[in-house]
Amino acid sequence: MWTGAWAVGAPAGAADPNWGRVLMAIGKNTEDRDIVPDRVTVAFGDTEVYPAEPTEDVLARLGAAMRRSEVEIAIGLGLGDGRATVFGCDLSAGYVRVNADYTT
């Protein structure tokens, strides 16, 4: 079972390209898989943020990309040619507020 989905959703919900949270979620799974940290890559959209650190200009563009209604986070584990697509959603503050105002 993959753990850490909340940590990956948090950067998207906050429009913050925080690849550290993504790496932390991957790191929680290295004992169950043959993940070698030196082979991992992370990109937001088509912009790689790890292992190459983005410049300030790139960070500004990433911030804008993170405010879109859909945010693609691409993770390469360096384990082979397999691919997977995972969909998630952001439980924004507004959503939580609306749904916390009543009981069923």
KALINWO-V44570 format. One record per pair of residues at least 12 apart in sequence whose C-alpha atoms are under 10 Angstrom apart, sorted by the first residue. I is the first residue (numbers start at 1). J is the second residue. D is the distance in Angstrom with one decimal. If there is no record, write none. Layout:
# KALINWO-V44570
I | J | D
I | J | D
This chain:
# KALINWO-V44570
1 | 29 | 8.6
1 | 32 | 8.8
2 | 25 | 8.5
2 | 26 | 8.6
2 | 28 | 8.4
2 | 29 | 6.7
2 | 32 | 9.1
3 | 25 | 6.6
3 | 26 | 8.2
3 | 27 | 9.6
3 | 28 | 6.8
3 | 29 | 7.0
4 | 21 | 8.6
4 | 22 | 8.1
4 | 23 | 9.6
4 | 24 | 7.7
4 | 25 | 4.5
4 | 26 | 7.5
4 | 27 | 9.2
4 | 28 | 7.2
4 | 29 | 8.7
5 | 21 | 9.7
5 | 22 | 8.7
5 | 25 | 7.1
5 | 26 | 9.7
5 | 88 | 8.4
6 | 21 | 9.3
6 | 22 | 9.7
6 | 25 | 8.7
6 | 88 | 9.5
6 | 89 | 9.9
6 | 90 | 9.2
6 | 91 | 10.0
7 | 19 | 9.9
7 | 20 | 9.4
7 | 21 | 5.6
7 | 22 | 6.6
7 | 23 | 9.4
7 | 24 | 7.9
7 | 25 | 6.5
8 | 20 | 9.3
8 | 21 | 6.1
8 | 22 | 5.2
8 | 23 | 8.9
8 | 24 | 8.9
8 | 25 | 7.1
8 | 26 | 9.6
8 | 73 | 8.8
8 | 88 | 9.4
9 | 21 | 9.1
9 | 22 | 8.9
9 | 71 | 9.8
9 | 73 | 10.0
9 | 88 | 7.4
9 | 89 | 7.3
9 | 90 | 6.3
9 | 91 | 8.7
10 | 22 | 9.5
10 | 90 | 7.7
10 | 91 | 9.2
10 | 92 | 9.5
11 | 66 | 8.2
11 | 71 | 10.0
11 | 90 | 9.7
12 | 44 | 9.7
12 | 63 | 9.7
12 | 65 | 9.7
12 | 66 | 6.0
12 | 67 | 7.7
12 | 68 | 9.1
12 | 69 | 9.5
12 | 70 | 8.8
12 | 71 | 6.7
12 | 72 | 9.1
12 | 73 | 9.0
12 | 89 | 9.1
12 | 90 | 7.4
13 | 66 | 8.2
13 | 67 | 8.3
13 | 69 | 9.8
13 | 71 | 9.5
13 | 89 | 8.6
13 | 90 | 5.5
13 | 91 | 7.6
13 | 92 | 6.5
13 | 93 | 9.1
14 | 63 | 9.5
14 | 66 | 8.1
14 | 67 | 8.1
14 | 90 | 9.2
14 | 92 | 8.7
15 | 62 | 8.6
15 | 63 | 6.0
15 | 64 | 7.7
15 | 65 | 7.9
15 | 66 | 4.5
15 | 67 | 5.1
15 | 68 | 8.3
15 | 71 | 9.2
16 | 59 | 9.2
16 | 62 | 8.0
16 | 63 | 6.0
16 | 64 | 9.2
16 | 65 | 9.4
16 | 66 | 6.4
16 | 67 | 8.4
17 | 43 | 9.3
17 | 44 | 7.2
17 | 49 | 8.5
17 | 59 | 7.7
17 | 60 | 9.7
17 | 61 | 10.0
17 | 62 | 6.4
17 | 63 | 6.4
17 | 64 | 9.7
17 | 65 | 8.9
17 | 66 | 6.7
17 | 67 | 10.0
17 | 73 | 9.4
18 | 44 | 9.6
18 | 49 | 9.1
18 | 62 | 10.0
18 | 63 | 9.9
19 | 41 | 9.9
19 | 42 | 7.1
19 | 43 | 8.3
19 | 44 | 8.5
19 | 48 | 9.8
19 | 49 | 6.9
19 | 50 | 7.3
19 | 51 | 9.8
19 | 53 | 9.8
19 | 73 | 9.3
20 | 42 | 9.7
20 | 49 | 9.7
20 | 50 | 9.0
22 | 42 | 7.9
22 | 73 | 8.9
22 | 75 | 8.6
23 | 37 | 8.9
23 | 40 | 8.5
23 | 41 | 9.1
23 | 42 | 8.0
23 | 50 | 8.9
23 | 75 | 9.2
26 | 40 | 8.9
26 | 75 | 9.1
26 | 77 | 8.8
33 | 79 | 9.4
34 | 77 | 9.2
34 | 78 | 9.5
34 | 79 | 7.5
35 | 77 | 6.3
35 | 78 | 7.5
35 | 79 | 7.0
36 | 77 | 7.5
36 | 78 | 7.5
36 | 79 | 8.3
37 | 51 | 9.9
37 | 77 | 8.0
37 | 78 | 8.9
38 | 51 | 8.4
38 | 77 | 9.1
38 | 78 | 8.8
39 | 51 | 8.9
39 | 76 | 7.7
39 | 77 | 6.2
39 | 78 | 5.1
39 | 79 | 8.3
40 | 75 | 7.2
40 | 76 | 5.4
40 | 77 | 4.6
40 | 78 | 6.0
40 | 79 | 9.1
41 | 74 | 8.0
41 | 75 | 5.7
41 | 76 | 4.8
41 | 77 | 6.7
41 | 78 | 8.0
42 | 73 | 7.2
42 | 74 | 5.7
42 | 75 | 4.7
42 | 76 | 6.4
42 | 77 | 8.9
43 | 62 | 10.0
43 | 72 | 8.2
43 | 73 | 5.8
43 | 74 | 5.0
43 | 75 | 6.5
43 | 76 | 8.6
44 | 62 | 7.2
44 | 63 | 9.9
44 | 65 | 8.1
44 | 66 | 8.1
44 | 71 | 7.4
44 | 72 | 5.8
44 | 73 | 4.6
44 | 74 | 6.3
44 | 75 | 8.9
45 | 62 | 8.4
45 | 65 | 7.7
45 | 66 | 8.9
45 | 70 | 9.9
45 | 71 | 7.0
45 | 72 | 5.0
45 | 73 | 6.0
45 | 74 | 7.0
46 | 62 | 9.9
46 | 72 | 8.5
46 | 73 | 8.8
46 | 74 | 8.2
47 | 59 | 9.7
47 | 61 | 9.4
47 | 62 | 7.8
47 | 73 | 9.5
47 | 74 | 9.3
48 | 73 | 9.7
48 | 74 | 8.6
48 | 75 | 9.5
49 | 62 | 9.5
50 | 75 | 9.5
50 | 76 | 10.0
69 | 90 | 10.0
70 | 87 | 10.0
70 | 88 | 9.8
70 | 89 | 9.2
71 | 88 | 9.9
71 | 89 | 10.0
72 | 85 | 10.0
72 | 86 | 9.9
72 | 87 | 9.5
73 | 86 | 9.7
